[in-house]
Amino acid sequence: MPAYHHRTVLVGDIKTHFLEAGEGPVLVLLHGGEYGASAEITWRHNIEYLAKHFYVIAPDMLGWGGTDKIYSFSDPAGHRIRHIKQLLELLGVEKTFFVGNSAGGGTILRASVMHPVPFEIQKMVTICGNASVFKTNSQADLENYTPSLENMKKVMALLYHDPKWQTQENIQERYESSVIPGAWEALSAARLRSPVHQVRSTRDEFVKKLSELHIPFLIMSCEHDPLNQKDWDVEFQKIVPGSKVHRFKHSSHEPQIEETDEFNRVLVDFLLG
């Protein structure tokens, strides 16, 4: 028997795919924003364990996996957040724990400083995600992906520290996910910039809002992460009062896969502690 169930529902008129398992307090898991990501690829190593403690919901966000390939040019993050909010309302969910990997963590952070806050967040965890406050130039290598097995291999080298995860099978799976009709286009839309409109930086405003955050917050980081600045976790902890840090020693960007047992234990201890 699989550790989770696949479900597809209409959220408004948006076809939305998600995984669910377990019962108890609600735990929402948000995958990363890289090409080829999906709820299943990101979380399948964790759901069985987490479902012993929580009702787990892991959606494919707009543009990824089995969810419709949609991008909002006027409010990309807000559109994704509202979609997740509407999904949870459809499922009758109110209070939630939130965990996000990479861009999924950034999505939770952006939601946490919105007024009004779209979710009743009990506790939140970001895994190598800081809404690009501390990104490195390697982020561009992740974003400038043209579909091919060779280019997906380069993406995998950024995500995983141990070469054992960079297998041909895993590369093939992510590549196939990256070429689902509309997936590459929806993700690539974020790179388009009008030559007429100058993008106004909101980093300082965002950081100020984070400094006023009062939601219990765990920052998960990785010793070998090429996509975030060195010691970004310590600097981020200084921004968010009362936040905690756990750094994984043998991972690059996806410790929930590379260090599954430690990840599961640390996460449950924090959420239920």
Secondary structure in CASP SS format (residue, H / E / C, confidence):
PFRMAT SS
TARGET T0000
AUTHOR 0000-0000-0000
METHOD secondary structure of the structure
MODEL  1
M C 1.00
P C 1.00
A C 1.00
Y C 1.00
H E 1.00
H E 1.00
R E 1.00
T E 1.00
V E 1.00
L E 1.00
V E 1.00
G C 1.00
D C 1.00
I E 1.00
K E 1.00
T E 1.00
H E 1.00
F E 1.00
L E 1.00
E E 1.00
A E 1.00
G C 1.00
E C 1.00
G C 1.00
P C 1.00
V E 1.00
L E 1.00
V E 1.00
L E 1.00
L E 1.00
H C 1.00
G C 1.00
G C 1.00
E C 1.00
Y C 1.00
G C 1.00
A C 1.00
S C 1.00
A H 1.00
E H 1.00
I H 1.00
T H 1.00
W H 1.00
R C 1.00
H C 1.00
N C 1.00
I H 1.00
E H 1.00
Y H 1.00
L H 1.00
A C 1.00
K C 1.00
H C 1.00
F C 1.00
Y E 1.00
V E 1.00
I E 1.00
A E 1.00
P E 1.00
D C 1.00
M C 1.00
L C 1.00
G C 1.00
W C 1.00
G C 1.00
G C 1.00
T C 1.00
D C 1.00
K C 1.00
I C 1.00
Y C 1.00
S C 1.00
F C 1.00
S C 1.00
D C 1.00
P H 1.00
A H 1.00
G H 1.00
H H 1.00
R H 1.00
I H 1.00
R H 1.00
H H 1.00
I H 1.00
K H 1.00
Q H 1.00
L H 1.00
L H 1.00
E H 1.00
L H 1.00
L C 1.00
G C 1.00
V C 1.00
E C 1.00
K E 1.00
T E 1.00
F E 1.00
F E 1.00
V E 1.00
G E 1.00
N E 1.00
S C 1.00
A H 1.00
G H 1.00
G H 1.00
G H 1.00
T H 1.00
I H 1.00
L H 1.00
R H 1.00
A H 1.00
S H 1.00
V C 1.00
M C 1.00
H C 1.00
P C 1.00
V C 1.00
P C 1.00
F C 1.00
E E 1.00
I E 1.00
Q E 1.00
K E 1.00
M E 1.00
V E 1.00
T E 1.00
I E 1.00
C C 1.00
G C 1.00
N C 1.00
A C 1.00
S C 1.00
V C 1.00
F C 1.00
K E 1.00
T C 1.00
N C 1.00
S H 1.00
Q H 1.00
A H 1.00
D H 1.00
L H 1.00
E H 1.00
N C 1.00
Y C 1.00
T C 1.00
P C 1.00
S C 1.00
L H 1.00
E H 1.00
N H 1.00
M H 1.00
K H 1.00
K H 1.00
V H 1.00
M H 1.00
A H 1.00
L H 1.00
L H 1.00
Y C 1.00
H C 1.00
D C 1.00
P H 1.00
K H 1.00
W H 1.00
Q C 1.00
T C 1.00
Q H 1.00
E H 1.00
N H 1.00
I H 1.00
Q H 1.00
E H 1.00
R H 1.00
Y H 1.00
E H 1.00
S H 1.00
S H 1.00
V C 1.00
I C 1.00
P C 1.00
G C 1.00
A H 1.00
W H 1.00
E H 1.00
A H 1.00
L H 1.00
S H 1.00
A H 1.00
A H 1.00
R H 1.00
L C 1.00
R C 1.00
S C 1.00
P C 1.00
V C 1.00
H C 1.00
Q C 1.00
V C 1.00
R C 1.00
S C 1.00
T C 1.00
R H 1.00
D H 1.00
E H 1.00
F H 1.00
V H 1.00
K H 1.00
K H 1.00
L H 1.00
S C 1.00
E C 1.00
L C 1.00
H C 1.00
I C 1.00
P C 1.00
F E 1.00
L E 1.00
I E 1.00
M E 1.00
S E 1.00
C E 1.00
E C 1.00
H C 1.00
D C 1.00
P C 1.00
L C 1.00
N E 1.00
Q C 1.00
K C 1.00
D C 1.00
W H 1.00
D H 1.00
V H 1.00
E H 1.00
F H 1.00
Q H 1.00
K H 1.00
I H 1.00
V C 1.00
P C 1.00
G C 1.00
S C 1.00
K E 1.00
V E 1.00
H E 1.00
R E 1.00
F E 1.00
K C 1.00
H C 1.00
S C 1.00
S C 1.00
H C 1.00
E C 1.00
P H 1.00
Q H 1.00
I H 1.00
E H 1.00
E C 1.00
T H 1.00
D H 1.00
E H 1.00
F H 1.00
N H 1.00
R H 1.00
V H 1.00
L H 1.00
V H 1.00
D H 1.00
F H 1.00
L H 1.00
L H 1.00
G C 1.00
END
